[in-house]
């Protein structure tokens, strides 16, 4: 699975469980941290945990395992690191505070819309 396919898969899995404001940030050529970030908001601790567990479980079934994960204790920001793709699952206020979209403003953003189509955001 390519990093683009993995990012798309994570975004789709988050969408399937009603993740909010799902954005894929393309970091290729901008950073060595990862190829993509998938940023998702959850509505509550339970929702954030459910999103993270769903993503992790479904990818394990495809033999894709997280290299690192953190944030399960407080559930303000759960990070699932798949090396080339990192999923960030936030509470809305935590997402607003860290504002990854502004931090990586030079990157190409792709938003998963309500109709599950993936569309490139205007620059």
Backbone bond lengths (Angstrom), bond angles and torsions (degrees), N, CA, C in turn:
res aa  C-N    CA-C-N  psi(-1)  N-CA   C-N-CA  omega(-1)  CA-C   N-CA-C  phi
1 X - - - 1.448 - - 1.532 107.97 -
2 X 1.317 116.81 128.08 1.463 120.35 178.47 1.531 109.70 -74.29
3 X 1.324 115.95 165.24 1.459 119.08 178.69 1.532 111.25 -63.99
4 X 1.321 117.56 -35.18 1.472 120.68 176.81 1.532 110.29 -64.63
5 X 1.315 116.98 -44.39 1.465 120.45 178.42 1.523 111.30 -63.42
6 X 1.331 116.56 -39.24 1.456 120.10 178.63 1.529 110.98 -65.86
7 X 1.316 117.29 -43.53 1.476 120.86 177.63 1.522 110.38 -60.72
8 X 1.325 116.88 -45.12 1.467 120.96 178.44 1.530 110.98 -62.33
9 X 1.325 116.73 -40.33 1.468 121.63 -179.80 1.528 110.77 -64.80
10 X 1.321 116.87 -45.10 1.465 120.77 178.70 1.524 109.93 -61.85
11 X 1.329 117.07 -43.71 1.469 120.41 178.67 1.526 110.80 -61.30
12 X 1.322 116.84 -42.16 1.468 120.62 179.68 1.529 111.09 -66.18
13 X 1.323 117.00 -41.06 1.469 120.60 178.34 1.533 110.57 -62.92
14 X 1.329 116.86 -40.31 1.470 120.40 177.14 1.523 110.21 -65.54
15 X 1.319 116.19 -40.94 1.471 120.59 178.74 1.531 110.44 -62.42
16 X 1.329 116.34 -41.22 1.468 121.04 -179.39 1.525 112.13 -58.48
17 X 1.337 116.87 -29.85 1.468 121.40 -178.96 1.531 111.47 -105.29
18 X 1.327 115.29 26.48 1.473 121.71 173.26 1.522 114.00 65.89
19 X 1.338 117.45 32.46 1.459 119.78 172.38 1.518 109.51 -63.27
20 X 1.314 116.51 147.96 1.467 121.87 -176.45 1.518 111.56 -104.78
21 X 1.332 115.58 149.04 1.467 123.04 171.55 1.526 111.20 48.32
22 X 1.327 116.47 57.12 1.469 122.67 -176.27 1.525 109.48 -82.48
23 X 1.321 114.99 124.39 1.466 121.41 -179.43 1.520 109.14 -132.21
24 X 1.323 116.18 136.53 1.461 122.62 172.12 1.528 106.54 -103.39
25 X 1.320 116.42 124.87 1.461 122.29 178.80 1.519 107.85 -106.54
26 X 1.331 116.57 119.19 1.464 123.01 -179.33 1.522 108.93 -87.50
27 X 1.323 116.93 109.68 1.460 122.59 -176.65 1.525 113.20 -99.90
28 X 1.328 117.38 1.67 1.470 119.93 -178.28 1.531 109.27 -59.57
29 X 1.311 115.53 131.45 1.451 120.89 179.63 1.518 113.77 81.57
30 X 1.326 117.69 -6.15 1.462 121.87 -179.54 1.522 110.82 -110.24
31 X 1.336 116.17 -36.83 1.460 120.75 -175.13 1.526 110.47 -146.99
32 X 1.321 115.14 153.23 1.461 121.08 174.98 1.532 111.62 -94.33
33 X 1.333 117.72 -0.42 1.464 121.81 -178.48 1.529 110.29 -60.75
34 X 1.321 115.91 -48.26 1.466 122.34 -177.98 1.520 107.46 -165.53
35 X 1.329 116.53 167.72 1.463 120.27 173.63 1.526 110.92 -79.53
36 X 1.343 115.88 -37.11 1.461 120.85 -176.72 1.514 111.21 -142.32
37 X 1.323 115.40 147.08 1.457 123.50 162.92 1.515 106.50 -109.60
38 X 1.317 116.81 139.16 1.460 121.48 169.02 1.521 105.02 -113.31
39 X 1.335 116.11 118.81 1.458 121.88 -175.28 1.520 108.10 -111.22
40 X 1.340 115.36 129.14 1.464 122.15 -174.90 1.529 108.12 -137.95
41 X 1.322 116.74 145.42 1.465 121.15 171.53 1.512 109.81 -108.31
42 X 1.325 115.31 142.34 1.459 122.12 173.47 1.515 109.41 -115.90
43 X 1.305 116.75 158.29 1.461 121.06 -173.04 1.521 114.06 -86.28
44 X 1.329 118.29 -22.70 1.460 121.95 -175.28 1.521 108.30 -157.58
45 X 1.330 115.97 172.53 1.470 120.09 176.27 1.525 110.85 -56.30
46 X 1.322 115.76 -44.89 1.465 120.47 -178.90 1.531 110.35 -62.54
47 X 1.323 117.20 -43.20 1.463 121.27 -179.48 1.527 110.77 -65.23
48 X 1.329 117.01 -43.59 1.465 120.60 179.91 1.524 110.37 -62.35
49 X 1.327 116.98 -44.67 1.466 120.92 179.23 1.526 110.77 -63.95
50 X 1.318 116.66 -40.98 1.460 121.18 179.33 1.531 111.03 -64.23
51 X 1.334 117.28 -42.33 1.469 121.00 177.25 1.532 110.51 -60.09
52 X 1.326 116.25 -50.04 1.466 120.76 -178.34 1.528 111.22 -62.36
53 X 1.317 116.61 -45.29 1.467 120.12 179.87 1.525 111.77 -63.33
54 X 1.323 116.92 -40.18 1.471 121.23 179.76 1.530 110.52 -63.51
55 X 1.323 116.44 -47.55 1.466 120.70 179.49 1.527 109.79 -59.63
56 X 1.323 115.47 -49.42 1.462 120.09 -177.99 1.528 112.08 -61.55
57 X 1.311 117.07 -46.37 1.467 121.87 -177.96 1.535 111.50 -63.55
58 X 1.333 116.09 -47.06 1.463 119.34 -177.71 1.530 111.56 -65.19
59 X 1.324 117.10 -39.13 1.463 119.44 179.44 1.529 111.62 -71.27
60 X 1.335 117.45 -34.60 1.473 119.96 175.80 1.522 110.48 -60.17
61 X 1.338 116.76 -36.69 1.462 120.41 178.36 1.527 111.60 -63.82
62 X 1.327 115.91 -23.11 1.471 120.98 177.12 1.526 111.28 -99.65
63 X 1.346 115.79 16.32 1.465 123.21 178.18 1.529 112.98 65.10
64 X 1.337 116.76 28.37 1.465 122.47 176.16 1.523 106.60 -112.35
65 X 1.324 115.34 115.94 1.463 120.21 -176.77 1.524 110.85 -114.72
66 X 1.321 115.64 144.93 1.461 121.05 176.55 1.520 109.42 -67.40
67 X 1.309 115.80 133.77 1.457 121.78 176.46 1.527 109.58 -75.04
68 X 1.322 115.72 -35.19 1.468 121.54 -179.28 1.522 108.57 -151.37
69 X 1.317 115.90 146.92 1.462 120.60 175.06 1.513 108.66 -145.79
70 X 1.323 115.02 146.97 1.458 119.31 178.49 1.516 110.19 -156.59
71 X 1.330 114.53 164.02 1.455 120.75 177.12 1.514 114.86 99.95
72 X 1.313 117.57 -0.32 1.468 120.49 -178.70 1.531 112.26 -67.67
73 X 1.336 118.00 -21.44 1.463 120.30 -178.32 1.521 112.42 -69.91
74 X 1.332 117.26 -47.44 1.463 120.61 -175.66 1.524 113.21 -101.34
75 X 1.316 117.11 -24.64 1.473 123.65 177.70 1.524 113.66 60.92
76 X 1.336 117.39 28.08 1.469 120.63 170.11 1.523 110.54 -84.88
77 X 1.365 114.32 -31.82 1.457 120.72 -176.32 1.529 106.40 -155.93
78 X 1.308 116.93 105.11 1.457 121.19 176.32 1.523 107.71 -97.59
79 X 1.318 115.33 130.68 1.454 121.93 -179.84 1.522 108.55 -115.71
80 X 1.322 116.44 127.66 1.462 123.13 174.46 1.521 107.05 -117.62
81 X 1.325 116.75 111.43 1.458 121.91 -174.62 1.524 109.67 -100.96
82 X 1.326 115.16 111.76 1.462 121.83 176.19 1.530 110.29 -104.39
83 X 1.318 117.26 27.93 1.455 128.52 178.97 1.528 111.28 69.37
84 X 1.312 118.90 -70.12 1.463 120.77 -179.45 1.528 112.43 -81.01
85 X 1.325 116.17 -19.99 1.463 122.22 179.12 1.524 108.26 -133.45
86 X 1.325 115.62 131.49 1.459 120.97 178.09 1.523 108.26 -120.41
87 X 1.326 115.94 124.11 1.462 121.33 176.74 1.521 108.53 -94.50
88 X 1.329 115.83 130.52 1.464 123.03 177.34 1.526 106.73 -116.84
89 X 1.321 116.88 118.21 1.464 121.33 -179.63 1.523 107.05 -116.32
90 X 1.328 115.23 113.30 1.462 122.33 -170.10 1.519 113.33 -113.45
91 X 1.333 115.20 154.88 1.460 121.15 156.85 1.527 105.30 -75.31
92 X 1.321 118.92 145.59 1.470 120.27 -176.05 1.533 114.12 -53.50
93 X 1.329 117.91 -42.50 1.470 119.62 -177.50 1.530 111.29 -69.55
94 X 1.317 117.94 -32.70 1.461 121.43 177.41 1.525 109.71 -71.41
95 X 1.321 116.56 -39.99 1.469 120.61 177.33 1.521 110.40 -62.37
96 X 1.297 116.56 -42.82 1.461 120.60 179.35 1.529 110.72 -63.49
97 X 1.315 117.19 -40.70 1.459 121.80 -178.99 1.537 111.43 -63.39
98 X 1.337 117.01 -48.75 1.465 120.44 -177.30 1.525 112.71 -80.32
99 X 1.303 118.02 -26.64 1.470 125.13 171.56 1.536 113.24 44.91
100 X 1.325 116.00 59.06 1.463 120.62 179.22 1.524 111.89 -58.33
101 X 1.318 116.60 -31.91 1.461 120.10 179.78 1.533 110.78 -61.74
102 X 1.320 118.05 -39.86 1.462 121.06 177.84 1.525 110.28 -73.47
103 X 1.328 116.06 -41.22 1.460 121.26 -179.18 1.531 111.52 -59.13
104 X 1.326 116.73 -38.58 1.464 122.38 -178.80 1.529 111.09 -108.33
105 X 1.323 117.04 38.02 1.469 122.36 -175.11 1.534 113.16 -60.68
106 X 1.326 118.23 -21.35 1.469 121.19 179.47 1.525 112.51 -76.53
107 X 1.309 117.15 -12.74 1.464 121.63 -176.61 1.529 111.18 -81.55
108 X 1.336 114.66 165.22 1.463 121.03 172.72 1.526 107.92 -85.53
109 X 1.320 116.34 132.22 1.464 121.78 -178.79 1.521 109.08 -109.19
110 X 1.319 115.45 139.53 1.456 121.77 173.33 1.517 107.03 -125.47
111 X 1.319 115.98 128.41 1.465 121.08 -177.56 1.518 109.56 -108.33
112 X 1.325 115.88 136.26 1.464 121.09 174.31 1.519 106.29 -90.08
113 X 1.319 115.29 113.64 1.463 121.38 -176.77 1.513 110.69 -81.94
114 X 1.310 115.29 171.16 1.464 121.54 -178.42 1.517 113.51 -58.77
115 X 1.330 117.30 -28.99 1.461 119.48 -179.28 1.524 112.19 -87.06
116 X 1.349 116.07 11.12 1.470 124.87 176.59 1.517 113.43 71.27
117 X 1.340 117.72 7.00 1.457 119.37 171.77 1.521 108.23 -78.68
118 X 1.305 116.64 146.83 1.451 120.63 175.73 1.523 106.91 -98.33
119 X 1.317 115.82 127.49 1.470 120.83 -177.70 1.516 109.58 -130.97
120 X 1.320 115.86 145.02 1.459 120.81 176.89 1.523 108.37 -78.32
121 X 1.332 116.18 132.79 1.455 120.39 177.43 1.515 110.02 -73.91
122 X 1.321 118.46 146.41 1.463 120.28 175.30 1.515 110.52 -64.96
123 X 1.323 115.60 148.03 1.470 119.49 -178.98 1.505 110.23 -87.14
